[in-house]
C-alpha cells in the first residue's frame, strides 16, 4: 500500500510539473494563424480585395532588420501621406548590398495594394521603366496581411515575420522564403 501511494504521489507530482510547464492559458491577444503563410488566388477573374486601409498597417512603420534569403536584410516603412506608405528594402550578403527594393502600400478601391520595384546595387532596375510587381490583398487581420504571394505577420511588438513566394520562372522551382525581422528604430511621420 505504501508503494502504491508513493507511485501515485510521483505520478501526481510529474503531472503537476508537466501541466505547469504547458501553455494551457490562452494568450491575451491571439496571434493570427500563419498557415498558409502564402495565399494565392487561383480562381477565375479578380475578386475584390477585402476592405482595408493604411491604419491596418500602422504597426509596420519603423526600421526593421533581420535574416532571410541567406543574408542580412533591412526594411524601413514611413507613415502614411496622401493614402500611401513608402518602404525601402535592401539585402546584404558578405558585407555588400546585393539588391534593393522600393515599395509602396497604397489605398485603392477601399483596400490596400502592395507594389515594389527591384534595383541592383548600381540602381539599374530589374523591371521595365513603367512596370511594378503588384501584390493584391487577399486577407487582412489585426497584425497580419496576406497578399497574393507576399504575407506579413506581427509576431510581437518588435518582431515581424514576412513570407515571399519566389521562383517559378524558367528552371527555378517556386518556393516560399521566410524573413524574420526585429524592429530596431522608429521613423518620423511627415508633418505638413
N, C-alpha and C positions, 0 to 999 in steps of 0.2 A: 504494500500500500504506500509506503514512503517513497519507493522508487517510482511508482505511478504518479504521485503528487510532484515529485522532482521533475519528471519528464514534462508533466503538464505545465509546471511553472516555467520551465525553459521554453516550451512552445509558446506560452503567452508572452514571455519576455521577448522572444525573437519576433513574434507577430507585432508587438508594440513597437519595437525598433524599426521594423520594415515599414509600418504604417507612418511612423513619424518622419521617415526619410522619403516617403512617397508624396508626390504633389496632388493630394486629394482636394485641396481647397482651390476653388476657381479663382483665376486671376481677376483683379479689379476691372480691367478693361480687356475683353477678349481680343486676341490678335486676329487679324484677318487670315482666313485659310489661304495658304500659298500654293495650293495644288488645284489645278495645274498652274505652275509658275508662269507658263506662257499660254496664251489663248490665241487661237486663230479662227477667223470666220471662214467657213468652207461652204456656206450656202450660196444660193443664187442672189444676184443683185447686191445692194449695200443697205442693210438695215440701219435704222437710225442709231446713233450712239446714245448712251444714256445721258440724261440731264446732268450737267456738271458745270462748275465754274472754277476760276483760279483760286477761290477761297479753299477748295478741296486740296490744293497743293501748297498751302502756306507753310506746312511743316518742312517742305523741301528747300526753302530759302536758306542760303548759307553756303559755306565751303565744306566739301566732303573729300576725304582721302581714303583709299583702300586698295584692295588687290583684286585682280581679275585679268583674264587673257594672258596669264603668265608674267605679269608685270605690275608696277605700281600705277595707280590711277588717281586723278584729281578731277573733281567736278565742282562747279560753283553755279548757284542759281540766284538771280536777282528777284526782288519783289515785283509785283505786277504794276505795269504802267500802260494805260490805254488798252486793256484787255489782253496783255501779253507779258509773259515772263521770259527772260533770256537766260540761257545756260551755256557754259563753256566746259569742255572735257578735254583732257589730254592723257595719253598713255605713255608711260615712261618705262623703258627697259634698258638695262645696262648703263644707267646714268644719262640716257639720251631720250629726247622726245621722239616717239615712233610715229604718232599721228595725233590730230586734234579734231574736235567737232565743235560747231556752233549749233545750239539747239534753241527751240522756242516752244513754249506752251501757249497756245492761242485760243481764246474763246471764240468759237464758231458754232452757229446754229444751236444755241443753248447747250453746247457741250464743249469739250476741250480737245484740240488736235496737237499732237507732238510732231514737230518737224526737225530734221537735222541735215547738216552738210558736213562731209568729211574733208580734211585737208592733210596733206603731207607736211612734214616739218618745215618745208620751204614755202608753205602756203599755196602750193598748187592743189587745186581741187580734184576730188575723185569724181563727183557728179558733173554733168554738163552745167554750164553757167546758170541757167534758169531752173534747173532741177533740184528737188529736195527728196529726201527719204521721209515719207509720211507714215505715221502710226496712228490709226484711228482708235479711239477709246471704245472698249467693248464692255467694261465693267468698272464700277467705282465703289469703294467702301471707305470709311474713315481710315486714313493712313495707308491706303492701298489703291493702286490703279493698274488695270490690265488693259494695255493697248494691244493691237494686233501685232504680236511678235516682240513686245517690249513691256516688261512689268516692273513695278517698283513697290516696295513694301517698307513701311516704317516699322522697325523691329523694337526700338526703344527711343527715348527722347533724342539720343545722339547716334543711333545706328540705323542704317538702311541696307536693304538687300535689293539688288537690281538684277533682272534676268533679261537676256537679249538672245534672240534667235539669229544665228549667223549661218553662212554657207548655203548649200542647196543650189549652187550655180556651178556649171561645169562638172568637174570631178570631185568637188568638195561636198561631202555629205552635210546635210543640215544638222545643226546641234544647238543646244541651249547652253549659254555661258552665264555663270553667276559672278556678280561683283559684290563684295562685302565692303561697305563704307562706314566710316566713323566721322561724325561732324567735328570739324576742327576749328571752325570760326563762323562768324556772322558777317553778313554783308548789309550795308546801309540800303535804305529804300529811297528812291528818288523823291525829293520834296520840291514841287514846283514853286 
